[in-house]
Structures are given as C-alpha cells and as structure tokens.
C-alpha cells in the first residue's frame, strides 16, 4: 500500500491517494480542491481511482469531488449527516452525487484491493 499526501486549496487541506501497488487501483480521500493536481498525479502514476472517500462535508474537503468523479467514474462515499440535504446548514454545503453511497461508524469499505473501516 502506498499513501500519497497532496495538499490542495488555499487552506492546503490534505488529500490522500491510497494505492494498491500491485493493481495500481487507488482511493482518493478528501479531494478538497485542485482536481487537476489530483488527476495529474493519478495519470502520471497510471492509477485507476475506484472510490472517493470523504471524512466530512466541509468545502475544503469536497471541492474537487465532482471533477475527480467525472474523470474517473469513481463512487463517492460520505456519512449521511454530512449531506447538505439532511444537515441543512452552511457548514456542510455538499450533497452526495447520484450513484454515491453513505457510510456510518463501523462500516467497512472494500475497494481497489484495500479495506477501510469507518470510525
């Protein structure tokens, strides 16, 4: 497993790309901004993104979700309480895109040959 940290946006929020080095499949965690920077890293390393995991729905963690999702076809995962349709406040302006999946504490997401436990 390889973990790459990419600081993105004006807050330099950490975006992580977690890769199965054998298959070159990866997961992008918190693509907060600069989708081109994230996508360039994926392309330069010949990675196939299967999922986008969001730790929470603040703007600095979700700003590049749409761009990465559209380019890679990855499934987006987030906690239901971070969805603006449910939370209804300005701190969480993001809504889960069509085809996305909610997760909750204790769930396990298995994708790209990797296993993530939701805490």
N, C-alpha and C positions, 0 to 999 in steps of 0.2 A: 504494500500500500504506500502510495506517495501522497503527501499533503502539501499543496502549494497555497501560500497566503498571498493574496493580491489586494493591497489597499486601494480602495476606489472612492471617488467622490470628494467633495470639499471637506468632509469630515474624516476622510481616509479610513472609512469603515472596512474592516477585514472581510473579504470574500475568500472563501476556501474552495479549492478544487481538489477533491479526494479521488484518487485514481487507482484502479486495479492495474498494476503494471504489466500483468500477463495479457489481459484482454484489451487494454487501453480504453476501457469504458470508465466513465467518471460521473461524479455527482458534483454539482455546483451548490454551495451553501451561501446564502445571503448575498446575491448579486445586487448590491446596493446602487450601483451607478456604473457608467463606462462600459456598456455592453460590448463595445468594440475591443476594449482592452481584454476582457474576459474571452471573447470569441477568438481574438488573435492568439491568445495562449492555447486555447483548445486546438486551433488549426495548426499552429507551429509545432505542437506535440502530437498531432494526429489522434486526438482524443475524441471519443463519442460520448456525449453527455446524455444520460438516460433519465436523470431526475434533477430537479431544483428543490432544495430543502430550505425552508425559511424558519429561522429561530423565532422571529416575531415580525409583526407587520409594520414597523416604523419605516418611514420613507427612505431612510439611509440604508435599509436592508433589502428593499424591494424595487428600487428604481430601475434596475436593468432586467427585471424578470421577463417582461414582455419581449424585449429584444433577444435575450438568450433562448427563451422558449420558442419563439417563432423560427429562429435559425436552426435550432437543434431538434425540435419536436419533443423535448423533454417534458415529463409530467411534473407539475408543481405540487408540492406538499406544504401545508401550513396548519397551524392549530385553528380550529373553528372560532375561538374567541378573539383571534386577531383579524378576522374578516370584517371589513367595514360594514357589510350588510347586517351583521349581528351586533357588533360592538357599538356602532353608530356614534363615533366621536372623531375629532380631527387628529388625534394622535395615531390612529390606525386607518389611513385613507385607502388601503389596498383591499381589493376583493379578489377572491380566488378565481382564476380564469377557468373557462369551460374545460372540462376534462381533468381538472385538478382534483386532489384528494386531501381530505382533512386527516390529521392525526392527533392523538391525545397521549397523555402521560402513560408510559408503559407499552405503547405500540412499538412494533419493530418494522422498519422499512428495509427490505432487501432488494437491492438493485445494483447493477453494474458489478456483480460479484462481491458486493460489500454489504455489511449489515450495520444498521444504525438503530440504536434504542433511543426512543424519545423520552426525555426527562423533563 
